[in-house]
Amino acid sequence: MMNWMETRLVRKKAVEKTVCTNCGKIVNENSWYYREEGVGFHLHSLIARNYCEECYKKHGENVLIKTQQSF
């Protein structure tokens, strides 16, 4: 049985253009987006996923859960 990293979504302001992992939309600089943040795993920032506000509003934390289950 595989154990998942404990993660959560954190609202951040884009410093540069970012792509939504869920829908592929570009999040422009100075726009809000949600970044997956790992708890207790120092390399997690290298593989963290980003979500635009529209996907977060539509799916919430379920976006993160759905994406993890598809691996």
SEFIZA-3560 file (N, C-alpha, C; in Angstrom, 3 decimals):
REM SEFIZA-3560
<numar><xx>0.842</xx><yy>-1.186</yy><zz>0.000</zz><atom>N</atom></numar>
<numar><xx>0.000</xx><yy>0.000</yy><zz>0.000</zz><atom>CA</atom></numar>
<numar><xx>0.882</xx><yy>1.242</yy><zz>0.000</zz><atom>C</atom></numar>
<numar><xx>0.551</xx><yy>2.205</yy><zz>-0.855</zz><atom>N</atom></numar>
<numar><xx>1.357</xx><yy>3.413</yy><zz>-0.974</zz><atom>CA</atom></numar>
<numar><xx>0.840</xx><yy>4.498</yy><zz>-0.033</zz><atom>C</atom></numar>
<numar><xx>1.738</xx><yy>5.159</yy><zz>0.678</zz><atom>N</atom></numar>
<numar><xx>1.357</xx><yy>6.263</yy><zz>1.553</zz><atom>CA</atom></numar>
<numar><xx>1.555</xx><yy>7.569</yy><zz>0.806</zz><atom>C</atom></numar>
<numar><xx>0.555</xx><yy>8.455</yy><zz>0.863</zz><atom>N</atom></numar>
<numar><xx>0.652</xx><yy>9.764</yy><zz>0.232</zz><atom>CA</atom></numar>
<numar><xx>1.267</xx><yy>10.760</yy><zz>1.181</zz><atom>C</atom></numar>
<numar><xx>1.970</xx><yy>11.742</yy><zz>0.607</zz><atom>N</atom></numar>
<numar><xx>2.485</xx><yy>12.832</yy><zz>1.414</zz><atom>CA</atom></numar>
<numar><xx>1.295</xx><yy>13.641</yy><zz>1.915</zz><atom>C</atom></numar>
<numar><xx>1.396</xx><yy>14.146</yy><zz>3.104</zz><atom>N</atom></numar>
<numar><xx>0.345</xx><yy>15.027</yy><zz>3.606</zz><atom>CA</atom></numar>
<numar><xx>0.531</xx><yy>16.378</yy><zz>2.928</zz><atom>C</atom></numar>
<numar><xx>-0.488</xx><yy>16.846</yy><zz>2.232</zz><atom>N</atom></numar>
<numar><xx>-0.396</xx><yy>18.123</yy><zz>1.525</zz><atom>CA</atom></numar>
<numar><xx>-1.644</xx><yy>18.950</yy><zz>1.768</zz><atom>C</atom></numar>
<numar><xx>-1.536</xx><yy>20.224</yy><zz>1.423</zz><atom>N</atom></numar>
<numar><xx>-2.677</xx><yy>21.139</yy><zz>1.503</zz><atom>CA</atom></numar>
<numar><xx>-2.468</xx><yy>22.210</yy><zz>0.442</zz><atom>C</atom></numar>
<numar><xx>-3.520</xx><yy>22.948</yy><zz>0.125</zz><atom>N</atom></numar>
<numar><xx>-3.424</xx><yy>24.034</yy><zz>-0.848</zz><atom>CA</atom></numar>
<numar><xx>-3.316</xx><yy>25.363</yy><zz>-0.122</zz><atom>C</atom></numar>
<numar><xx>-2.377</xx><yy>26.199</yy><zz>-0.586</zz><atom>N</atom></numar>
<numar><xx>-2.119</xx><yy>27.496</yy><zz>0.029</zz><atom>CA</atom></numar>
<numar><xx>-2.296</xx><yy>28.577</yy><zz>-1.039</zz><atom>C</atom></numar>
<numar><xx>-3.044</xx><yy>29.634</yy><zz>-0.710</zz><atom>N</atom></numar>
<numar><xx>-3.275</xx><yy>30.736</yy><zz>-1.654</zz><atom>CA</atom></numar>
<numar><xx>-2.029</xx><yy>31.611</yy><zz>-1.718</zz><atom>C</atom></numar>
<numar><xx>-1.558</xx><yy>31.877</yy><zz>-2.944</zz><atom>N</atom></numar>
<numar><xx>-0.354</xx><yy>32.682</yy><zz>-3.146</zz><atom>CA</atom></numar>
<numar><xx>-0.577</xx><yy>33.654</yy><zz>-4.291</zz><atom>C</atom></numar>
<numar><xx>0.239</xx><yy>34.693</yy><zz>-4.327</zz><atom>N</atom></numar>
<numar><xx>0.214</xx><yy>35.648</yy><zz>-5.426</zz><atom>CA</atom></numar>
<numar><xx>1.376</xx><yy>35.303</yy><zz>-6.354</zz><atom>C</atom></numar>
<numar><xx>1.091</xx><yy>35.166</yy><zz>-7.651</zz><atom>N</atom></numar>
<numar><xx>2.102</xx><yy>34.756</yy><zz>-8.623</zz><atom>CA</atom></numar>
<numar><xx>3.177</xx><yy>35.827</yy><zz>-8.776</zz><atom>C</atom></numar>
<numar><xx>4.420</xx><yy>35.409</yy><zz>-8.705</zz><atom>N</atom></numar>
<numar><xx>5.565</xx><yy>36.292</yy><zz>-8.910</zz><atom>CA</atom></numar>
<numar><xx>5.941</xx><yy>36.287</yy><zz>-10.392</zz><atom>C</atom></numar>
<numar><xx>5.627</xx><yy>35.194</yy><zz>-11.060</zz><atom>N</atom></numar>
<numar><xx>5.844</xx><yy>35.052</yy><zz>-12.495</zz><atom>CA</atom></numar>
<numar><xx>4.684</xx><yy>34.240</yy><zz>-13.064</zz><atom>C</atom></numar>
<numar><xx>4.618</xx><yy>34.115</yy><zz>-14.376</zz><atom>N</atom></numar>
<numar><xx>3.546</xx><yy>33.337</yy><zz>-14.990</zz><atom>CA</atom></numar>
<numar><xx>3.633</xx><yy>31.896</yy><zz>-14.501</zz><atom>C</atom></numar>
<numar><xx>2.481</xx><yy>31.336</yy><zz>-14.166</zz><atom>N</atom></numar>
<numar><xx>2.375</xx><yy>29.974</yy><zz>-13.656</zz><atom>CA</atom></numar>
<numar><xx>1.266</xx><yy>29.274</yy><zz>-14.429</zz><atom>C</atom></numar>
<numar><xx>1.386</xx><yy>27.970</yy><zz>-14.619</zz><atom>N</atom></numar>
<numar><xx>0.379</xx><yy>27.205</yy><zz>-15.355</zz><atom>CA</atom></numar>
<numar><xx>-0.412</xx><yy>26.340</yy><zz>-14.377</zz><atom>C</atom></numar>
<numar><xx>-1.730</xx><yy>26.357</yy><zz>-14.505</zz><atom>N</atom></numar>
<numar><xx>-2.605</xx><yy>25.526</yy><zz>-13.669</zz><atom>CA</atom></numar>
<numar><xx>-2.411</xx><yy>24.060</yy><zz>-14.052</zz><atom>C</atom></numar>
<numar><xx>-2.117</xx><yy>23.239</yy><zz>-13.077</zz><atom>N</atom></numar>
<numar><xx>-1.910</xx><yy>21.812</yy><zz>-13.305</zz><atom>CA</atom></numar>
<numar><xx>-3.184</xx><yy>21.131</yy><zz>-13.773</zz><atom>C</atom></numar>
<numar><xx>-4.329</xx><yy>21.625</yy><zz>-13.345</zz><atom>N</atom></numar>
<numar><xx>-5.608</xx><yy>20.981</yy><zz>-13.652</zz><atom>CA</atom></numar>
<numar><xx>-6.113</xx><yy>21.307</yy><zz>-15.055</zz><atom>C</atom></numar>
<numar><xx>-6.170</xx><yy>22.595</yy><zz>-15.413</zz><atom>N</atom></numar>
<numar><xx>-6.785</xx><yy>22.987</yy><zz>-16.686</zz><atom>CA</atom></numar>
<numar><xx>-5.804</xx><yy>23.549</yy><zz>-17.716</zz><atom>C</atom></numar>
<numar><xx>-4.573</xx><yy>23.850</yy><zz>-17.302</zz><atom>N</atom></numar>
<numar><xx>-3.572</xx><yy>24.376</yy><zz>-18.227</zz><atom>CA</atom></numar>
<numar><xx>-3.629</xx><yy>25.875</yy><zz>-18.438</zz><atom>C</atom></numar>
<numar><xx>-4.545</xx><yy>26.565</yy><zz>-17.749</zz><atom>N</atom></numar>
<numar><xx>-4.675</xx><yy>28.018</yy><zz>-17.882</zz><atom>CA</atom></numar>
<numar><xx>-3.432</xx><yy>28.709</yy><zz>-17.312</zz><atom>C</atom></numar>
<numar><xx>-3.015</xx><yy>29.803</yy><zz>-17.946</zz><atom>N</atom></numar>
<numar><xx>-1.872</xx><yy>30.568</yy><zz>-17.444</zz><atom>CA</atom></numar>
<numar><xx>-2.348</xx><yy>31.529</yy><zz>-16.372</zz><atom>C</atom></numar>
<numar><xx>-1.675</xx><yy>31.506</yy><zz>-15.231</zz><atom>N</atom></numar>
<numar><xx>-1.933</xx><yy>32.440</yy><zz>-14.137</zz><atom>CA</atom></numar>
<numar><xx>-0.886</xx><yy>33.539</yy><zz>-14.282</zz><atom>C</atom></numar>
<numar><xx>-1.332</xx><yy>34.756</yy><zz>-14.568</zz><atom>N</atom></numar>
<numar><xx>-0.419</xx><yy>35.870</yy><zz>-14.805</zz><atom>CA</atom></numar>
<numar><xx>0.214</xx><yy>36.389</yy><zz>-13.517</zz><atom>C</atom></numar>
<numar><xx>1.320</xx><yy>37.076</yy><zz>-13.685</zz><atom>N</atom></numar>
<numar><xx>2.018</xx><yy>37.710</yy><zz>-12.571</zz><atom>CA</atom></numar>
<numar><xx>1.048</xx><yy>38.607</yy><zz>-11.793</zz><atom>C</atom></numar>
<numar><xx>1.146</xx><yy>38.592</yy><zz>-10.473</zz><atom>N</atom></numar>
<numar><xx>0.316</xx><yy>39.363</yy><zz>-9.538</zz><atom>CA</atom></numar>
<numar><xx>-1.122</xx><yy>38.851</yy><zz>-9.424</zz><atom>C</atom></numar>
<numar><xx>-1.435</xx><yy>37.696</yy><zz>-10.007</zz><atom>N</atom></numar>
<numar><xx>-2.751</xx><yy>37.084</yy><zz>-9.854</zz><atom>CA</atom></numar>
<numar><xx>-2.681</xx><yy>36.032</yy><zz>-8.756</zz><atom>C</atom></numar>
<numar><xx>-3.830</xx><yy>35.722</yy><zz>-8.164</zz><atom>N</atom></numar>
<numar><xx>-3.872</xx><yy>34.719</yy><zz>-7.102</zz><atom>CA</atom></numar>
<numar><xx>-4.001</xx><yy>33.321</yy><zz>-7.685</zz><atom>C</atom></numar>
<numar><xx>-3.359</xx><yy>32.363</yy><zz>-7.041</zz><atom>N</atom></numar>
<numar><xx>-3.469</xx><yy>30.947</yy><zz>-7.401</zz><atom>CA</atom></numar>
<numar><xx>-3.254</xx><yy>30.120</yy><zz>-6.139</zz><atom>C</atom></numar>
<numar><xx>-3.452</xx><yy>28.825</yy><zz>-6.237</zz><atom>N</atom></numar>
<numar><xx>-3.284</xx><yy>27.925</yy><zz>-5.090</zz><atom>CA</atom></numar>
<numar><xx>-2.150</xx><yy>26.955</yy><zz>-5.378</zz><atom>C</atom></numar>
<numar><xx>-1.218</xx><yy>26.870</yy><zz>-4.462</zz><atom>N</atom></numar>
<numar><xx>-0.056</xx><yy>25.999</yy><zz>-4.617</zz><atom>CA</atom></numar>
<numar><xx>-0.132</xx><yy>24.877</yy><zz>-3.594</zz><atom>C</atom></numar>
<numar><xx>0.160</xx><yy>23.692</yy><zz>-4.050</zz><atom>N</atom></numar>
<numar><xx>0.206</xx><yy>22.538</yy><zz>-3.158</zz><atom>CA</atom></numar>
<numar><xx>1.436</xx><yy>22.688</yy><zz>-2.262</zz><atom>C</atom></numar>
<numar><xx>1.236</xx><yy>22.513</yy><zz>-0.991</zz><atom>N</atom></numar>
<numar><xx>2.337</xx><yy>22.621</yy><zz>-0.038</zz><atom>CA</atom></numar>
<numar><xx>2.450</xx><yy>21.306</yy><zz>0.710</zz><atom>C</atom></numar>
<numar><xx>3.642</xx><yy>20.733</yy><zz>0.692</zz><atom>N</atom></numar>
<numar><xx>3.872</xx><yy>19.465</yy><zz>1.379</zz><atom>CA</atom></numar>
<numar><xx>4.233</xx><yy>19.686</yy><zz>2.829</zz><atom>C</atom></numar>
<numar><xx>3.835</xx><yy>18.756</yy><zz>3.635</zz><atom>N</atom></numar>
<numar><xx>4.128</xx><yy>18.827</yy><zz>5.062</zz><atom>CA</atom></numar>
<numar><xx>5.101</xx><yy>17.704</yy><zz>5.388</zz><atom>C</atom></numar>
<numar><xx>6.271</xx><yy>18.054</yy><zz>5.903</zz><atom>N</atom></numar>
<numar><xx>7.241</xx><yy>17.055</yy><zz>6.322</zz><atom>CA</atom></numar>
<numar><xx>8.048</xx><yy>16.440</yy><zz>5.188</zz><atom>C</atom></numar>
<numar><xx>8.140</xx><yy>17.096</yy><zz>4.047</zz><atom>N</atom></numar>
<numar><xx>8.924</xx><yy>16.554</yy><zz>2.934</zz><atom>CA</atom></numar>
<numar><xx>9.639</xx><yy>17.711</yy><zz>2.258</zz><atom>C</atom></numar>
<numar><xx>10.935</xx><yy>17.845</yy><zz>2.475</zz><atom>N</atom></numar>
<numar><xx>11.671</xx><yy>19.031</yy><zz>2.038</zz><atom>CA</atom></numar>
<numar><xx>11.824</xx><yy>19.173</yy><zz>0.525</zz><atom>C</atom></numar>
<numar><xx>11.764</xx><yy>18.102</yy><zz>-0.247</zz><atom>N</atom></numar>
<numar><xx>11.886</xx><yy>18.197</yy><zz>-1.699</zz><atom>CA</atom></numar>
<numar><xx>10.555</xx><yy>18.426</yy><zz>-2.396</zz><atom>C</atom></numar>
<numar><xx>9.488</xx><yy>18.481</yy><zz>-1.629</zz><atom>N</atom></numar>
<numar><xx>8.161</xx><yy>18.597</yy><zz>-2.209</zz><atom>CA</atom></numar>
<numar><xx>8.002</xx><yy>19.839</yy><zz>-3.070</zz><atom>C</atom></numar>
<numar><xx>8.699</xx><yy>20.922</yy><zz>-2.760</zz><atom>N</atom></numar>
<numar><xx>8.563</xx><yy>22.153</yy><zz>-3.535</zz><atom>CA</atom></numar>
<numar><xx>8.980</xx><yy>21.961</yy><zz>-4.991</zz><atom>C</atom></numar>
<numar><xx>9.769</xx><yy>20.946</yy><zz>-5.280</zz><atom>N</atom></numar>
<numar><xx>10.190</xx><yy>20.683</yy><zz>-6.653</zz><atom>CA</atom></numar>
<numar><xx>9.089</xx><yy>20.050</yy><zz>-7.498</zz><atom>C</atom></numar>
<numar><xx>8.121</xx><yy>19.398</yy><zz>-6.848</zz><atom>N</atom></numar>
<numar><xx>7.058</xx><yy>18.710</yy><zz>-7.580</zz><atom>CA</atom></numar>
<numar><xx>5.666</xx><yy>19.227</yy><zz>-7.237</zz><atom>C</atom></numar>
<numar><xx>5.588</xx><yy>20.335</yy><zz>-6.517</zz><atom>N</atom></numar>
<numar><xx>4.302</xx><yy>20.888</yy><zz>-6.088</zz><atom>CA</atom></numar>
<numar><xx>3.465</xx><yy>21.308</yy><zz>-7.293</zz><atom>C</atom></numar>
<numar><xx>2.163</xx><yy>21.092</yy><zz>-7.203</zz><atom>N</atom></numar>
<numar><xx>1.233</xx><yy>21.447</yy><zz>-8.273</zz><atom>CA</atom></numar>
<numar><xx>0.581</xx><yy>22.797</yy><zz>-7.979</zz><atom>C</atom></numar>
<numar><xx>0.206</xx><yy>23.497</yy><zz>-9.046</zz><atom>N</atom></numar>
<numar><xx>-0.419</xx><yy>24.814</yy><zz>-8.944</zz><atom>CA</atom></numar>
<numar><xx>-1.812</xx><yy>24.757</yy><zz>-9.551</zz><atom>C</atom></numar>
<numar><xx>-2.754</xx><yy>25.502</yy><zz>-8.945</zz><atom>N</atom></numar>
<numar><xx>-4.129</xx><yy>25.526</yy><zz>-9.424</zz><atom>CA</atom></numar>
<numar><xx>-4.618</xx><yy>26.967</yy><zz>-9.504</zz><atom>C</atom></numar>
<numar><xx>-5.302</xx><yy>27.312</yy><zz>-10.609</zz><atom>N</atom></numar>
<numar><xx>-5.868</xx><yy>28.654</yy><zz>-10.757</zz><atom>CA</atom></numar>
<numar><xx>-7.062</xx><yy>28.805</yy><zz>-9.806</zz><atom>C</atom></numar>
<numar><xx>-7.474</xx><yy>30.061</yy><zz>-9.600</zz><atom>N</atom></numar>
<numar><xx>-8.600</xx><yy>30.319</yy><zz>-8.693</zz><atom>CA</atom></numar>
<numar><xx>-9.896</xx><yy>29.678</yy><zz>-9.191</zz><atom>C</atom></numar>
<numar><xx>-10.101</xx><yy>29.639</yy><zz>-10.511</zz><atom>N</atom></numar>
<numar><xx>-11.327</xx><yy>29.058</yy><zz>-11.056</zz><atom>CA</atom></numar>
<numar><xx>-11.420</xx><yy>27.567</yy><zz>-10.719</zz><atom>C</atom></numar>
<numar><xx>-10.322</xx><yy>26.835</yy><zz>-10.880</zz><atom>N</atom></numar>
<numar><xx>-10.322</xx><yy>25.401</yy><zz>-10.555</zz><atom>CA</atom></numar>
<numar><xx>-10.510</xx><yy>25.190</yy><zz>-9.055</zz><atom>C</atom></numar>
<numar><xx>-9.891</xx><yy>26.051</yy><zz>-8.248</zz><atom>N</atom></numar>
<numar><xx>-10.045</xx><yy>25.902</yy><zz>-6.799</zz><atom>CA</atom></numar>
<numar><xx>-11.494</xx><yy>26.160</yy><zz>-6.387</zz><atom>C</atom></numar>
<numar><xx>-12.102</xx><yy>27.212</yy><zz>-6.964</zz><atom>N</atom></numar>
<numar><xx>-13.495</xx><yy>27.519</yy><zz>-6.634</zz><atom>CA</atom></numar>
<numar><xx>-14.436</xx><yy>26.400</yy><zz>-7.094</zz><atom>C</atom></numar>
<numar><xx>-14.135</xx><yy>25.804</yy><zz>-8.236</zz><atom>N</atom></numar>
<numar><xx>-14.986</xx><yy>24.755</yy><zz>-8.783</zz><atom>CA</atom></numar>
<numar><xx>-14.818</xx><yy>23.434</yy><zz>-8.036</zz><atom>C</atom></numar>
<numar><xx>-13.567</xx><yy>23.067</yy><zz>-7.701</zz><atom>N</atom></numar>
<numar><xx>-13.278</xx><yy>21.754</yy><zz>-7.138</zz><atom>CA</atom></numar>
<numar><xx>-12.809</xx><yy>21.766</yy><zz>-5.691</zz><atom>C</atom></numar>
<numar><xx>-12.215</xx><yy>22.859</yy><zz>-5.223</zz><atom>N</atom></numar>
<numar><xx>-11.674</xx><yy>22.937</yy><zz>-3.864</zz><atom>CA</atom></numar>
<numar><xx>-10.560</xx><yy>21.919</yy><zz>-3.643</zz><atom>C</atom></numar>
<numar><xx>-10.463</xx><yy>21.409</yy><zz>-2.447</zz><atom>N</atom></numar>
<numar><xx>-9.427</xx><yy>20.436</yy><zz>-2.109</zz><atom>CA</atom></numar>
<numar><xx>-9.590</xx><yy>19.142</yy><zz>-2.893</zz><atom>C</atom></numar>
<numar><xx>-10.776</xx><yy>18.910</yy><zz>-3.480</zz><atom>N</atom></numar>
<numar><xx>-10.983</xx><yy>17.700</yy><zz>-4.276</zz><atom>CA</atom></numar>
<numar><xx>-10.068</xx><yy>17.643</yy><zz>-5.482</zz><atom>C</atom></numar>
<numar><xx>-9.623</xx><yy>18.799</yy><zz>-6.009</zz><atom>N</atom></numar>
<numar><xx>-8.670</xx><yy>18.822</yy><zz>-7.116</zz><atom>CA</atom></numar>
<numar><xx>-7.397</xx><yy>18.095</yy><zz>-6.698</zz><atom>C</atom></numar>
<numar><xx>-6.918</xx><yy>18.419</yy><zz>-5.521</zz><atom>N</atom></numar>
<numar><xx>-5.700</xx><yy>17.800</yy><zz>-5.009</zz><atom>CA</atom></numar>
<numar><xx>-5.898</xx><yy>16.314</yy><zz>-4.802</zz><atom>C</atom></numar>
<numar><xx>-6.996</xx><yy>15.923</yy><zz>-4.199</zz><atom>N</atom></numar>
<numar><xx>-7.265</xx><yy>14.515</yy><zz>-3.933</zz><atom>CA</atom></numar>
<numar><xx>-7.393</xx><yy>13.733</yy><zz>-5.228</zz><atom>C</atom></numar>
<numar><xx>-8.137</xx><yy>14.282</yy><zz>-6.198</zz><atom>N</atom></numar>
<numar><xx>-8.339</xx><yy>13.620</yy><zz>-7.496</zz><atom>CA</atom></numar>
<numar><xx>-7.002</xx><yy>13.414</yy><zz>-8.203</zz><atom>C</atom></numar>
<numar><xx>-6.156</xx><yy>14.427</yy><zz>-8.190</zz><atom>N</atom></numar>
<numar><xx>-4.869</xx><yy>14.359</yy><zz>-8.867</zz><atom>CA</atom></numar>
<numar><xx>-3.976</xx><yy>13.312</yy><zz>-8.225</zz><atom>C</atom></numar>
<numar><xx>-3.985</xx><yy>13.212</yy><zz>-6.903</zz><atom>N</atom></numar>
<numar><xx>-3.161</xx><yy>12.224</yy><zz>-6.229</zz><atom>CA</atom></numar>
<numar><xx>-3.632</xx><yy>10.814</yy><zz>-6.550</zz><atom>C</atom></numar>
<numar><xx>-4.935</xx><yy>10.599</yy><zz>-6.672</zz><atom>N</atom></numar>
<numar><xx>-5.467</xx><yy>9.269</yy><zz>-6.931</zz><atom>CA</atom></numar>
<numar><xx>-5.191</xx><yy>8.805</yy><zz>-8.353</zz><atom>C</atom></numar>
<numar><xx>-4.879</xx><yy>9.715</yy><zz>-9.251</zz><atom>N</atom></numar>
<numar><xx>-4.658</xx><yy>9.339</yy><zz>-10.642</zz><atom>CA</atom></numar>
<numar><xx>-3.238</xx><yy>8.839</yy><zz>-10.896</zz><atom>C</atom></numar>
<numar><xx>-2.369</xx><yy>8.863</yy><zz>-9.920</zz><atom>N</atom></numar>
<numar><xx>-0.991</xx><yy>8.433</yy><zz>-10.108</zz><atom>CA</atom></numar>
<numar><xx>-0.887</xx><yy>6.945</yy><zz>-10.193</zz><atom>C</atom></numar>
//
